[in-house]
Amino acid sequence: MSSFGPTDHRKLAVEANNSTWEFLDREPGSLSAVDSEEMTRRAYAAAYHWSRAESATIVNEIRASWLIAKVWIHQSRGDLALPIAIRCIELCLANNVSDFDLAYVYEVKARSLACLGDIDGAREAKQSAQQIDIADDEDRKLVQADLAKGPWFGLS
């Protein structure tokens, strides 16, 4: 039995989530096998702690799962990212989560499909991400900037 309480889990979730970006901010393909493994561990640790965190919501679950999918994409593992991306979309739609989060889950689905060579499916998912109405100007700019960056695995 864990001696961590919900507040501890929240702090650890944030720490694991943020530290995953130390690797995701690097160029895909530039990570060593050790770095890739550490990045993956951190993403899964974030999801674990979010599932036990104080005041965690479905949005936290979606974002934690999205991060795991993003980590797999960074390692060119669309096969592992795609089921997570699909589950994230299902969670968003079932829980009326839209805007910024829905755009990002379509983004990771698009990258997963492109990684797997399904360019038509990837294009459709990317267009879905681009068509999401995002209320906040800064959030919209962030999504647009991320959609403009690779890796897109051959999708133009």
PyMOL CGO cylinders between C-alpha atoms (Angstrom):
from pymol import cmd
from pymol.cgo import CYLINDER

trace = [
    CYLINDER, 0.00, 0.00, 0.00, 1.31, 3.42, -0.98, 0.3, 1, 1, 1, 1, 1, 1,
    CYLINDER, 1.31, 3.42, -0.98, 2.08, 5.99, 1.67, 0.3, 1, 1, 1, 1, 1, 1,
    CYLINDER, 2.08, 5.99, 1.67, 1.45, 8.75, -0.86, 0.3, 1, 1, 1, 1, 1, 1,
    CYLINDER, 1.45, 8.75, -0.86, -1.73, 10.75, -0.52, 0.3, 1, 1, 1, 1, 1, 1,
    CYLINDER, -1.73, 10.75, -0.52, -3.69, 12.43, -3.33, 0.3, 1, 1, 1, 1, 1, 1,
    CYLINDER, -3.69, 12.43, -3.33, -1.78, 15.69, -2.87, 0.3, 1, 1, 1, 1, 1, 1,
    CYLINDER, -1.78, 15.69, -2.87, 1.54, 13.85, -3.21, 0.3, 1, 1, 1, 1, 1, 1,
    CYLINDER, 1.54, 13.85, -3.21, 0.29, 12.10, -6.35, 0.3, 1, 1, 1, 1, 1, 1,
    CYLINDER, 0.29, 12.10, -6.35, -0.70, 15.44, -7.86, 0.3, 1, 1, 1, 1, 1, 1,
    CYLINDER, -0.70, 15.44, -7.86, 2.78, 16.88, -7.29, 0.3, 1, 1, 1, 1, 1, 1,
    CYLINDER, 2.78, 16.88, -7.29, 4.43, 13.76, -8.69, 0.3, 1, 1, 1, 1, 1, 1,
    CYLINDER, 4.43, 13.76, -8.69, 2.10, 13.79, -11.72, 0.3, 1, 1, 1, 1, 1, 1,
    CYLINDER, 2.10, 13.79, -11.72, 3.05, 17.36, -12.55, 0.3, 1, 1, 1, 1, 1, 1,
    CYLINDER, 3.05, 17.36, -12.55, 6.76, 16.62, -12.05, 0.3, 1, 1, 1, 1, 1, 1,
    CYLINDER, 6.76, 16.62, -12.05, 6.68, 13.49, -14.21, 0.3, 1, 1, 1, 1, 1, 1,
    CYLINDER, 6.68, 13.49, -14.21, 4.64, 15.25, -16.90, 0.3, 1, 1, 1, 1, 1, 1,
    CYLINDER, 4.64, 15.25, -16.90, 6.90, 18.29, -17.06, 0.3, 1, 1, 1, 1, 1, 1,
    CYLINDER, 6.90, 18.29, -17.06, 10.10, 16.25, -16.99, 0.3, 1, 1, 1, 1, 1, 1,
    CYLINDER, 10.10, 16.25, -16.99, 8.92, 14.17, -19.96, 0.3, 1, 1, 1, 1, 1, 1,
    CYLINDER, 8.92, 14.17, -19.96, 9.23, 17.31, -22.06, 0.3, 1, 1, 1, 1, 1, 1,
    CYLINDER, 9.23, 17.31, -22.06, 13.00, 17.36, -21.45, 0.3, 1, 1, 1, 1, 1, 1,
    CYLINDER, 13.00, 17.36, -21.45, 13.02, 14.56, -24.02, 0.3, 1, 1, 1, 1, 1, 1,
    CYLINDER, 13.02, 14.56, -24.02, 10.06, 15.52, -26.22, 0.3, 1, 1, 1, 1, 1, 1,
    CYLINDER, 10.06, 15.52, -26.22, 11.61, 18.93, -26.85, 0.3, 1, 1, 1, 1, 1, 1,
    CYLINDER, 11.61, 18.93, -26.85, 14.58, 17.20, -28.50, 0.3, 1, 1, 1, 1, 1, 1,
    CYLINDER, 14.58, 17.20, -28.50, 14.58, 16.13, -32.12, 0.3, 1, 1, 1, 1, 1, 1,
    CYLINDER, 14.58, 16.13, -32.12, 12.96, 12.75, -32.79, 0.3, 1, 1, 1, 1, 1, 1,
    CYLINDER, 12.96, 12.75, -32.79, 15.69, 10.24, -33.50, 0.3, 1, 1, 1, 1, 1, 1,
    CYLINDER, 15.69, 10.24, -33.50, 18.24, 12.10, -31.37, 0.3, 1, 1, 1, 1, 1, 1,
    CYLINDER, 18.24, 12.10, -31.37, 17.49, 10.17, -28.20, 0.3, 1, 1, 1, 1, 1, 1,
    CYLINDER, 17.49, 10.17, -28.20, 19.59, 7.25, -27.05, 0.3, 1, 1, 1, 1, 1, 1,
    CYLINDER, 19.59, 7.25, -27.05, 17.87, 4.01, -26.10, 0.3, 1, 1, 1, 1, 1, 1,
    CYLINDER, 17.87, 4.01, -26.10, 18.36, 4.95, -22.44, 0.3, 1, 1, 1, 1, 1, 1,
    CYLINDER, 18.36, 4.95, -22.44, 16.80, 8.39, -23.02, 0.3, 1, 1, 1, 1, 1, 1,
    CYLINDER, 16.80, 8.39, -23.02, 13.84, 6.85, -24.86, 0.3, 1, 1, 1, 1, 1, 1,
    CYLINDER, 13.84, 6.85, -24.86, 13.24, 4.43, -22.03, 0.3, 1, 1, 1, 1, 1, 1,
    CYLINDER, 13.24, 4.43, -22.03, 13.45, 7.19, -19.43, 0.3, 1, 1, 1, 1, 1, 1,
    CYLINDER, 13.45, 7.19, -19.43, 11.06, 9.39, -21.43, 0.3, 1, 1, 1, 1, 1, 1,
    CYLINDER, 11.06, 9.39, -21.43, 8.59, 6.51, -21.64, 0.3, 1, 1, 1, 1, 1, 1,
    CYLINDER, 8.59, 6.51, -21.64, 8.84, 5.78, -17.92, 0.3, 1, 1, 1, 1, 1, 1,
    CYLINDER, 8.84, 5.78, -17.92, 8.18, 9.41, -17.07, 0.3, 1, 1, 1, 1, 1, 1,
    CYLINDER, 8.18, 9.41, -17.07, 5.09, 9.58, -19.27, 0.3, 1, 1, 1, 1, 1, 1,
    CYLINDER, 5.09, 9.58, -19.27, 3.64, 6.43, -17.73, 0.3, 1, 1, 1, 1, 1, 1,
    CYLINDER, 3.64, 6.43, -17.73, 4.54, 7.69, -14.25, 0.3, 1, 1, 1, 1, 1, 1,
    CYLINDER, 4.54, 7.69, -14.25, 2.63, 10.89, -14.97, 0.3, 1, 1, 1, 1, 1, 1,
    CYLINDER, 2.63, 10.89, -14.97, -0.44, 8.88, -15.99, 0.3, 1, 1, 1, 1, 1, 1,
    CYLINDER, -0.44, 8.88, -15.99, -0.16, 6.68, -12.91, 0.3, 1, 1, 1, 1, 1, 1,
    CYLINDER, -0.16, 6.68, -12.91, 0.05, 9.64, -10.55, 0.3, 1, 1, 1, 1, 1, 1,
    CYLINDER, 0.05, 9.64, -10.55, -2.72, 11.58, -12.32, 0.3, 1, 1, 1, 1, 1, 1,
    CYLINDER, -2.72, 11.58, -12.32, -5.02, 8.59, -11.84, 0.3, 1, 1, 1, 1, 1, 1,
    CYLINDER, -5.02, 8.59, -11.84, -4.54, 8.95, -8.08, 0.3, 1, 1, 1, 1, 1, 1,
    CYLINDER, -4.54, 8.95, -8.08, -4.14, 12.73, -7.80, 0.3, 1, 1, 1, 1, 1, 1,
    CYLINDER, -4.14, 12.73, -7.80, -6.19, 15.13, -5.77, 0.3, 1, 1, 1, 1, 1, 1,
    CYLINDER, -6.19, 15.13, -5.77, -8.94, 16.79, -7.83, 0.3, 1, 1, 1, 1, 1, 1,
    CYLINDER, -8.94, 16.79, -7.83, -7.92, 14.95, -11.00, 0.3, 1, 1, 1, 1, 1, 1,
    CYLINDER, -7.92, 14.95, -11.00, -10.44, 15.19, -13.81, 0.3, 1, 1, 1, 1, 1, 1,
    CYLINDER, -10.44, 15.19, -13.81, -11.12, 13.41, -17.07, 0.3, 1, 1, 1, 1, 1, 1,
    CYLINDER, -11.12, 13.41, -17.07, -9.07, 16.14, -18.75, 0.3, 1, 1, 1, 1, 1, 1,
    CYLINDER, -9.07, 16.14, -18.75, -6.04, 15.12, -16.67, 0.3, 1, 1, 1, 1, 1, 1,
    CYLINDER, -6.04, 15.12, -16.67, -6.58, 11.51, -17.76, 0.3, 1, 1, 1, 1, 1, 1,
    CYLINDER, -6.58, 11.51, -17.76, -6.86, 12.52, -21.41, 0.3, 1, 1, 1, 1, 1, 1,
    CYLINDER, -6.86, 12.52, -21.41, -3.76, 14.71, -21.27, 0.3, 1, 1, 1, 1, 1, 1,
    CYLINDER, -3.76, 14.71, -21.27, -1.76, 12.00, -19.50, 0.3, 1, 1, 1, 1, 1, 1,
    CYLINDER, -1.76, 12.00, -19.50, -2.77, 9.46, -22.14, 0.3, 1, 1, 1, 1, 1, 1,
    CYLINDER, -2.77, 9.46, -22.14, -2.02, 11.97, -24.91, 0.3, 1, 1, 1, 1, 1, 1,
    CYLINDER, -2.02, 11.97, -24.91, 1.47, 12.40, -23.45, 0.3, 1, 1, 1, 1, 1, 1,
    CYLINDER, 1.47, 12.40, -23.45, 2.04, 8.64, -23.60, 0.3, 1, 1, 1, 1, 1, 1,
    CYLINDER, 2.04, 8.64, -23.60, 0.94, 8.60, -27.24, 0.3, 1, 1, 1, 1, 1, 1,
    CYLINDER, 0.94, 8.60, -27.24, 3.20, 11.56, -27.95, 0.3, 1, 1, 1, 1, 1, 1,
    CYLINDER, 3.20, 11.56, -27.95, 6.14, 9.68, -26.42, 0.3, 1, 1, 1, 1, 1, 1,
    CYLINDER, 6.14, 9.68, -26.42, 5.46, 6.67, -28.64, 0.3, 1, 1, 1, 1, 1, 1,
    CYLINDER, 5.46, 6.67, -28.64, 5.26, 8.92, -31.73, 0.3, 1, 1, 1, 1, 1, 1,
    CYLINDER, 5.26, 8.92, -31.73, 8.61, 10.45, -30.76, 0.3, 1, 1, 1, 1, 1, 1,
    CYLINDER, 8.61, 10.45, -30.76, 10.01, 6.92, -30.99, 0.3, 1, 1, 1, 1, 1, 1,
    CYLINDER, 10.01, 6.92, -30.99, 8.25, 6.24, -34.34, 0.3, 1, 1, 1, 1, 1, 1,
    CYLINDER, 8.25, 6.24, -34.34, 5.93, 3.72, -32.69, 0.3, 1, 1, 1, 1, 1, 1,
    CYLINDER, 5.93, 3.72, -32.69, 2.61, 4.58, -34.29, 0.3, 1, 1, 1, 1, 1, 1,
    CYLINDER, 2.61, 4.58, -34.29, 1.43, 1.05, -33.52, 0.3, 1, 1, 1, 1, 1, 1,
    CYLINDER, 1.43, 1.05, -33.52, 1.56, 1.84, -29.80, 0.3, 1, 1, 1, 1, 1, 1,
    CYLINDER, 1.56, 1.84, -29.80, 0.37, 5.44, -30.10, 0.3, 1, 1, 1, 1, 1, 1,
    CYLINDER, 0.37, 5.44, -30.10, -2.71, 4.87, -32.26, 0.3, 1, 1, 1, 1, 1, 1,
    CYLINDER, -2.71, 4.87, -32.26, -4.86, 2.88, -29.80, 0.3, 1, 1, 1, 1, 1, 1,
    CYLINDER, -4.86, 2.88, -29.80, -4.12, 5.49, -27.13, 0.3, 1, 1, 1, 1, 1, 1,
    CYLINDER, -4.12, 5.49, -27.13, -5.05, 8.32, -29.50, 0.3, 1, 1, 1, 1, 1, 1,
    CYLINDER, -5.05, 8.32, -29.50, -8.32, 6.61, -30.40, 0.3, 1, 1, 1, 1, 1, 1,
    CYLINDER, -8.32, 6.61, -30.40, -9.12, 6.11, -26.72, 0.3, 1, 1, 1, 1, 1, 1,
    CYLINDER, -9.12, 6.11, -26.72, -8.39, 9.80, -26.05, 0.3, 1, 1, 1, 1, 1, 1,
    CYLINDER, -8.39, 9.80, -26.05, -10.81, 10.83, -28.79, 0.3, 1, 1, 1, 1, 1, 1,
    CYLINDER, -10.81, 10.83, -28.79, -13.46, 8.52, -27.35, 0.3, 1, 1, 1, 1, 1, 1,
    CYLINDER, -13.46, 8.52, -27.35, -12.94, 10.01, -23.88, 0.3, 1, 1, 1, 1, 1, 1,
    CYLINDER, -12.94, 10.01, -23.88, -13.15, 13.56, -25.23, 0.3, 1, 1, 1, 1, 1, 1,
    CYLINDER, -13.15, 13.56, -25.23, -16.35, 12.89, -27.13, 0.3, 1, 1, 1, 1, 1, 1,
    CYLINDER, -16.35, 12.89, -27.13, -18.00, 10.92, -24.31, 0.3, 1, 1, 1, 1, 1, 1,
    CYLINDER, -18.00, 10.92, -24.31, -17.21, 13.64, -21.77, 0.3, 1, 1, 1, 1, 1, 1,
    CYLINDER, -17.21, 13.64, -21.77, -17.81, 16.74, -23.91, 0.3, 1, 1, 1, 1, 1, 1,
    CYLINDER, -17.81, 16.74, -23.91, -14.14, 17.69, -23.79, 0.3, 1, 1, 1, 1, 1, 1,
    CYLINDER, -14.14, 17.69, -23.79, -13.43, 19.85, -26.80, 0.3, 1, 1, 1, 1, 1, 1,
    CYLINDER, -13.43, 19.85, -26.80, -11.42, 22.88, -27.77, 0.3, 1, 1, 1, 1, 1, 1,
    CYLINDER, -11.42, 22.88, -27.77, -7.67, 22.62, -27.19, 0.3, 1, 1, 1, 1, 1, 1,
    CYLINDER, -7.67, 22.62, -27.19, -7.70, 19.05, -25.88, 0.3, 1, 1, 1, 1, 1, 1,
    CYLINDER, -7.70, 19.05, -25.88, -9.77, 17.62, -28.73, 0.3, 1, 1, 1, 1, 1, 1,
    CYLINDER, -9.77, 17.62, -28.73, -7.50, 19.30, -31.28, 0.3, 1, 1, 1, 1, 1, 1,
    CYLINDER, -7.50, 19.30, -31.28, -4.45, 17.73, -29.67, 0.3, 1, 1, 1, 1, 1, 1,
    CYLINDER, -4.45, 17.73, -29.67, -5.89, 14.23, -29.54, 0.3, 1, 1, 1, 1, 1, 1,
    CYLINDER, -5.89, 14.23, -29.54, -6.70, 14.45, -33.26, 0.3, 1, 1, 1, 1, 1, 1,
    CYLINDER, -6.70, 14.45, -33.26, -3.13, 15.71, -33.78, 0.3, 1, 1, 1, 1, 1, 1,
    CYLINDER, -3.13, 15.71, -33.78, -1.64, 12.64, -32.10, 0.3, 1, 1, 1, 1, 1, 1,
    CYLINDER, -1.64, 12.64, -32.10, -4.01, 10.36, -34.03, 0.3, 1, 1, 1, 1, 1, 1,
    CYLINDER, -4.01, 10.36, -34.03, -2.86, 12.00, -37.26, 0.3, 1, 1, 1, 1, 1, 1,
    CYLINDER, -2.86, 12.00, -37.26, 0.80, 11.51, -36.39, 0.3, 1, 1, 1, 1, 1, 1,
    CYLINDER, 0.80, 11.51, -36.39, 0.13, 7.89, -35.39, 0.3, 1, 1, 1, 1, 1, 1,
    CYLINDER, 0.13, 7.89, -35.39, -1.54, 7.14, -38.70, 0.3, 1, 1, 1, 1, 1, 1,
    CYLINDER, -1.54, 7.14, -38.70, 1.18, 8.92, -40.66, 0.3, 1, 1, 1, 1, 1, 1,
    CYLINDER, 1.18, 8.92, -40.66, 3.82, 6.95, -38.78, 0.3, 1, 1, 1, 1, 1, 1,
    CYLINDER, 3.82, 6.95, -38.78, 2.02, 3.75, -39.80, 0.3, 1, 1, 1, 1, 1, 1,
    CYLINDER, 2.02, 3.75, -39.80, 1.89, 4.85, -43.45, 0.3, 1, 1, 1, 1, 1, 1,
    CYLINDER, 1.89, 4.85, -43.45, -1.84, 5.64, -43.55, 0.3, 1, 1, 1, 1, 1, 1,
    CYLINDER, -1.84, 5.64, -43.55, -1.41, 9.03, -45.18, 0.3, 1, 1, 1, 1, 1, 1,
    CYLINDER, -1.41, 9.03, -45.18, -5.09, 9.45, -46.11, 0.3, 1, 1, 1, 1, 1, 1,
    CYLINDER, -5.09, 9.45, -46.11, -6.22, 8.67, -42.57, 0.3, 1, 1, 1, 1, 1, 1,
    CYLINDER, -6.22, 8.67, -42.57, -3.51, 10.94, -41.19, 0.3, 1, 1, 1, 1, 1, 1,
    CYLINDER, -3.51, 10.94, -41.19, -4.58, 13.79, -43.46, 0.3, 1, 1, 1, 1, 1, 1,
    CYLINDER, -4.58, 13.79, -43.46, -8.20, 13.39, -42.35, 0.3, 1, 1, 1, 1, 1, 1,
    CYLINDER, -8.20, 13.39, -42.35, -7.25, 13.37, -38.65, 0.3, 1, 1, 1, 1, 1, 1,
    CYLINDER, -7.25, 13.37, -38.65, -4.97, 16.39, -39.12, 0.3, 1, 1, 1, 1, 1, 1,
    CYLINDER, -4.97, 16.39, -39.12, -7.79, 18.27, -40.84, 0.3, 1, 1, 1, 1, 1, 1,
    CYLINDER, -7.79, 18.27, -40.84, -10.05, 17.37, -37.91, 0.3, 1, 1, 1, 1, 1, 1,
    CYLINDER, -10.05, 17.37, -37.91, -7.47, 18.87, -35.55, 0.3, 1, 1, 1, 1, 1, 1,
    CYLINDER, -7.47, 18.87, -35.55, -7.23, 22.02, -37.66, 0.3, 1, 1, 1, 1, 1, 1,
    CYLINDER, -7.23, 22.02, -37.66, -11.01, 22.45, -37.77, 0.3, 1, 1, 1, 1, 1, 1,
    CYLINDER, -11.01, 22.45, -37.77, -11.59, 22.34, -34.00, 0.3, 1, 1, 1, 1, 1, 1,
    CYLINDER, -11.59, 22.34, -34.00, -12.90, 25.67, -32.76, 0.3, 1, 1, 1, 1, 1, 1,
    CYLINDER, -12.90, 25.67, -32.76, -10.48, 26.85, -30.07, 0.3, 1, 1, 1, 1, 1, 1,
    CYLINDER, -10.48, 26.85, -30.07, -11.79, 29.79, -28.07, 0.3, 1, 1, 1, 1, 1, 1,
    CYLINDER, -11.79, 29.79, -28.07, -8.55, 31.09, -26.56, 0.3, 1, 1, 1, 1, 1, 1,
    CYLINDER, -8.55, 31.09, -26.56, -6.26, 32.89, -29.03, 0.3, 1, 1, 1, 1, 1, 1,
    CYLINDER, -6.26, 32.89, -29.03, -3.05, 31.71, -27.34, 0.3, 1, 1, 1, 1, 1, 1,
    CYLINDER, -3.05, 31.71, -27.34, -4.25, 28.09, -27.26, 0.3, 1, 1, 1, 1, 1, 1,
    CYLINDER, -4.25, 28.09, -27.26, -5.22, 28.32, -30.94, 0.3, 1, 1, 1, 1, 1, 1,
    CYLINDER, -5.22, 28.32, -30.94, -1.78, 29.68, -31.87, 0.3, 1, 1, 1, 1, 1, 1,
    CYLINDER, -1.78, 29.68, -31.87, -0.09, 26.93, -29.87, 0.3, 1, 1, 1, 1, 1, 1,
    CYLINDER, -0.09, 26.93, -29.87, -2.09, 24.19, -31.61, 0.3, 1, 1, 1, 1, 1, 1,
    CYLINDER, -2.09, 24.19, -31.61, -1.45, 25.72, -35.04, 0.3, 1, 1, 1, 1, 1, 1,
    CYLINDER, -1.45, 25.72, -35.04, 2.28, 26.00, -34.34, 0.3, 1, 1, 1, 1, 1, 1,
    CYLINDER, 2.28, 26.00, -34.34, 2.45, 22.39, -33.16, 0.3, 1, 1, 1, 1, 1, 1,
    CYLINDER, 2.45, 22.39, -33.16, 0.53, 21.18, -36.21, 0.3, 1, 1, 1, 1, 1, 1,
    CYLINDER, 0.53, 21.18, -36.21, 3.07, 22.97, -38.42, 0.3, 1, 1, 1, 1, 1, 1,
    CYLINDER, 3.07, 22.97, -38.42, 5.99, 21.04, -36.82, 0.3, 1, 1, 1, 1, 1, 1,
    CYLINDER, 5.99, 21.04, -36.82, 7.06, 17.50, -37.53, 0.3, 1, 1, 1, 1, 1, 1,
    CYLINDER, 7.06, 17.50, -37.53, 7.40, 14.69, -37.41, 0.3, 1, 1, 1, 1, 1, 1,
    CYLINDER, 7.40, 14.69, -37.41, 4.73, 14.00, -40.01, 0.3, 1, 1, 1, 1, 1, 1,
    CYLINDER, 4.73, 14.00, -40.01, 6.27, 10.85, -41.49, 0.3, 1, 1, 1, 1, 1, 1,
    CYLINDER, 6.27, 10.85, -41.49, 5.69, 11.86, -45.11, 0.3, 1, 1, 1, 1, 1, 1,
    CYLINDER, 5.69, 11.86, -45.11, 2.39, 13.70, -44.65, 0.3, 1, 1, 1, 1, 1, 1,
    CYLINDER, 2.39, 13.70, -44.65, 2.62, 17.12, -46.27, 0.3, 1, 1, 1, 1, 1, 1,
]
cmd.load_cgo(trace, "trace")
